[in-house]
Amino acid sequence: MSSLLSGFAVKSVSTKILMIVEVVTVFTIIVATVEVFQMSRIGGEIEHIAENDIPLPRRSTK
């Protein structure tokens, strides 16, 4: 770990900023990808509920 930090210490400020921006960009892409898959899954669950559970009260009130 100290060798990783010592290598980071000899970099210029602009290189350090660029590295931080790259790391944040990668994490943002990962979070966005996970979010898209989770929203898709939730959408499927809501569709299932709407098709299967909501028609039941309508049938019982007629």
C-alpha positions in Angstrom: 0.0 0.0 0.0 2.8 2.4 0.8 4.5 1.7 -2.6 1.2 2.6 -4.3 1.0 5.9 -2.3 4.6 6.8 -2.9 4.1 6.4 -6.6 1.1 8.7 -6.4 3.2 11.3 -4.5 5.6 11.8 -7.3 2.9 12.6 -9.9 2.1 16.2 -10.9 -1.0 17.9 -9.7 -2.6 17.8 -13.1 -2.0 14.0 -13.3 -3.4 13.5 -9.9 -6.6 15.4 -10.8 -6.9 13.5 -14.1 -6.6 10.2 -12.2 -9.3 11.2 -9.7 -11.6 12.3 -12.5 -11.1 9.0 -14.3 -11.8 7.0 -11.1 -15.0 9.0 -10.4 -16.1 8.6 -14.0 -15.6 4.8 -13.8 -17.6 4.6 -10.6 -20.3 6.8 -12.1 -20.6 4.4 -15.1 -20.8 1.4 -12.8 -23.5 3.0 -10.6 -25.5 4.0 -13.6 -25.3 0.5 -15.1 -26.5 -1.1 -11.9 -29.3 1.5 -11.6 -30.6 0.7 -15.1 -30.7 -3.0 -14.4 -32.4 -2.4 -11.0 -35.0 -0.1 -12.6 -35.7 -2.6 -15.3 -36.3 -5.3 -12.7 -38.5 -3.0 -10.6 -40.5 -2.1 -13.8 -41.1 -5.8 -14.4 -42.3 -6.4 -10.9 -44.7 -3.4 -11.1 -46.0 -4.8 -14.5 -46.6 -8.2 -12.9 -48.5 -6.6 -10.0 -50.6 -4.5 -12.3 -51.5 -7.5 -14.5 -52.1 -10.0 -11.7 -53.2 -8.2 -8.5 -55.1 -5.1 -9.6 -57.8 -6.9 -11.8 -58.9 -9.0 -8.8 -60.6 -6.1 -6.9 -62.3 -5.0 -10.1 -63.8 -8.4 -10.6 -65.0 -8.6 -7.0 -66.8 -5.2 -7.1 -69.0 -6.0 -10.2 
